Structures are given as C-alpha cells and as structure tokens.
Amino acid sequence: MNERDSEQVAQMFLERGGYVLTADEGEADVILINTCSVRDQAEQKALGKMGMLGRLRRVKPHVVYGFLGCMAQSRGEELLSRVPHLDLVAGTQKYHRVVEHVDGLLRRRLERRMDDERYSIVDVGEEEGSQNTIRDQVVGERQATAFVSIMQGCNMKCSFCIVPYTRGGERARPMGEIVAEVRRLASEGVKEVTLLGQIVNRYGVREFPVVGGLSPFVQLLEGVHGVEGIERIRFTSPHPIGYRDDLVEAFRRLPKLCPHVHLPLQSGSEGVLKAMKRPYSPERFLEICGKMRGTREEMAITTDIIVGFPGESEADYEATKAVVRAADFDNAFIFRYSPRRGTPAAEMEESLQVPEREKEARHQDLLALVNGQAKVKYEREIGRVVEVLCEGYSKTNRERLSGRTPQNRIVVFPGPHDRLKGELVRVRVEEHHAFTLYGEPEVTGL
C-alpha cells in the first residue's frame, strides 16, 4: 500500500510540471520518505535514513526533506524535534497535498529567506474524501502489473495493530471510478491488477448495498473481471471474516481471480486470538482454508503469524504450530511481536511480556516448519509447465527475466527482455532454490 501511495505522489509531482524523478539522492532537490509503523524496526530505519540524508544540506541548503505516511501520522510534530533538518510531515490522508506543500517550502528555500530557516509544515488532520485521491500512477513501458487502491482505513482495531490509528476508519472509493482506473491501466498494457485495502474484502460494507446476495467487494471483483485486457486479478490484504460464501464462490465463477489468497492467521491459539481481538476461532480459520482449496486446483494460501504476543504460553505456541501443519501453507510471513505505542497490547502487564530470546526461538522454529512445507510444494513444480507473467529483469541477474505464476510463485528464466516483458510465458520448471523457481521458456526463436 505504501508503494502505491508513493506512486501517486510521484505522479502528482510529474503532472505539476518542473519536477523529474531521480534515482540519485545527491541530485535531488526534494527527498521524501514514505513510512510504515507496523513494526518498530521500520520506524527506526526511516529515522536512520533521514538522519543520514541531512548531510546533503551542507552542499545544497535548499533541499526539502519530508516524512509521509503512517509514522508521520502517528508522531506528527514530535518528528521535528527528532530530525532537526525536517521540513514536511504529511499524514496518511494528505498525500494529495504533498506537492503543494513542497512547492511552498522549496520556494522559500530557493529565495533564501533567512527568517524561514526553520519553517516547517505538519499536516496530519483527517480529510473527507482522501480515499478518492489515490487514483493515478506512473505506468512504465510494457508494465505488466499495477496496484489499485480501492479503500483506505480499518475499523477492526486488533489489539496489536497501529493501522486504525494511522490510517483512520474505513472509507471506500466509488466502484465505477475503480473499474475506470483498471480500464485505463489495461489500455496502457497492464495485464494484472492487485486491489489494495487495509481489509480489502470489507470494501464498501458501509457505503454500498448487497445486491443479489453479493457483497460490494464481490460486485467490484465482477466489474474488474469484465475489463478487457486484464488477465489476472489479485487482492490484499484480506481478513478471515470477509471470506463469506459469495467470495468463496467468486473463485469458482471468475477465472481471472488468481488461485492464491493471503489469509492472515496471526495465531493458532483461541486464547491469544481473543486477546488480539481477532473475531474467529482456529477451527473457523481452517474451515475457510478448506473451502478456498476446494474452489481451485493448486490453490495457494499464504499467511501472517505473530509469535510472542503478550501472554502467549508454550501451549499457545504449540496450538499455532498445529494450525500451521493443518493449513499446510505455501508460505508465511512470521513476525516477532513488536509493541506499538498507543495500541491496547502495548499497555498489557509486564508479566505477560514474552522474553525476546523466547520470541526468537519460536520465530526460528516456526520458520523451519513453514519452509519445510513450502519445499514440498516447490519440488512438486519441477518438470511442470507453468504460466508466468513476465515483469522484467530478475533482480539479481540482468541476463535473466522474472515473473510470477498464478499462485504468486517467482519464476526466473532466460529470454530477450524486449520481447517478453509484459507477456504471459509458458515456462518449464527445472529447479528451485528457497522460494524461487528456475526454468526454460517454451517459446521458439529465443
């Protein structure tokens, strides 16, 4: 979601005129860091990076520095004292104001107004309709995939999560505007879209009616499915409570929906789930997994899990392992619990806190279990022909190309970049390393 928000801000600068993007921070006149607050490590990395960038002001006094996004929203003016050279703090509902703020700041800098040496802007207030401003993006030549923001905010208030406090309550974009955006992307060559929302499958529950037994989210999926040129549809990040029968059945009816869902478990212990304020049981979670696997052959399910949540006992952790074994995930993102200031979990008694050493032991143990499950699945792919949407060069080898299967598995293969980027390619898998498949394309004339 931050990547998508950053694309929107970049596009607004380009449309404003007078700005160009640079990959070299030494060339920049404006440096903005879009921040995340989900874990403390992300905030510390952003603060450290901004601190290092301050050295550029010695040689370019006019450079404008800004923090955007979740950390900006939660910390506001506090960041000005943490980072002396900071000029702009813009929250999660203010991305569309960033260019205007930067223009004013840059003008003051370039005019060298000495009385404005410490002039800064903090803009973190709520703004009605802000969800409708994330609608434009820079589409590169033969770009295969794109993110489409369909809503902002979250109403769930899980006890460990800072997002409802940094992103605000749920707010949905109009369905017609989203479908029109997807249609524009398809006209520019995009073949796969990923619909984004904090809890994406709760899209429009407050704004739009159920029609013919279909939730607003399933109605939207049908609208996007009808866009000519779009070959694949994904969405993230959902919540288990949103997997009602109409969404499960959509995977049977809508072939463009990729056979991959990211379904956050967080814990396999009923007691821990209640403390997390997650409104489902381990049994209900496994029931959803079973229904989803029943909709498509080769359905892939990935998840998020937190270990070391306050009060998590060894028995609770073993319950999580039991669910992981039963769910047979294709991959899992496993996190050690990180207290976020202002959340209910951060206020829990010190006696409930799990020692860092124990968190790390559980993290490594669960990672080994998940990796073992994934290895079996990846080995099954060897010798098979898979359909890959080529996204461009491999990140580690410019001699090779990279793309993803419908199950969201990364595949690396040789081939001419100019011919295959943005195309669906059939690749025969020959080997795998960790979570990457390697193979040869079934294309003549290469």
Secondary structure as UniProt FT lines:
FT   HELIX           2..16
FT   HELIX           25..27
FT   STRAND          30..35
FT   HELIX           40..53
FT   HELIX           54..58
FT   TURN            61..62
FT   STRAND          64..69
FT   HELIX           70..75
FT   TURN            76..77
FT   HELIX           78..82
FT   TURN            84..85
FT   STRAND          88..90
FT   TURN            92..93
FT   HELIX           95..97
FT   HELIX           98..110
FT   TURN            111..112
FT   HELIX           114..116
FT   TURN            117..118
FT   STRAND          121..123
FT   TURN            128..129
FT   HELIX           130..133
FT   TURN            141..142
FT   STRAND          145..149
FT   STRAND          151..152
FT   TURN            159..160
FT   HELIX           163..167
FT   STRAND          171..172
FT   HELIX           175..187
FT   TURN            188..189
FT   STRAND          192..196
FT   TURN            198..199
FT   HELIX           200..202
FT   TURN            203..207
FT   TURN            212..213
FT   HELIX           216..225
FT   TURN            228..229
FT   STRAND          232..236
FT   HELIX           240..242
FT   HELIX           245..253
FT   TURN            255..256
FT   STRAND          260..262
FT   HELIX           270..276
FT   HELIX           282..293
FT   TURN            294..295
FT   TURN            297..298
FT   STRAND          300..307
FT   TURN            310..311
FT   HELIX           314..327
FT   STRAND          331..336
FT   TURN            341..342
FT   HELIX           344..347
FT   HELIX           350..352
FT   HELIX           356..381
FT   TURN            382..383
FT   STRAND          385..393
FT   TURN            398..399
FT   STRAND          400..404
FT   TURN            406..407
FT   STRAND          410..414
FT   HELIX           417..420
FT   TURN            421..422
FT   STRAND          424..433
FT   TURN            434..435
FT   STRAND          436..441
FT   TURN            444..445
//
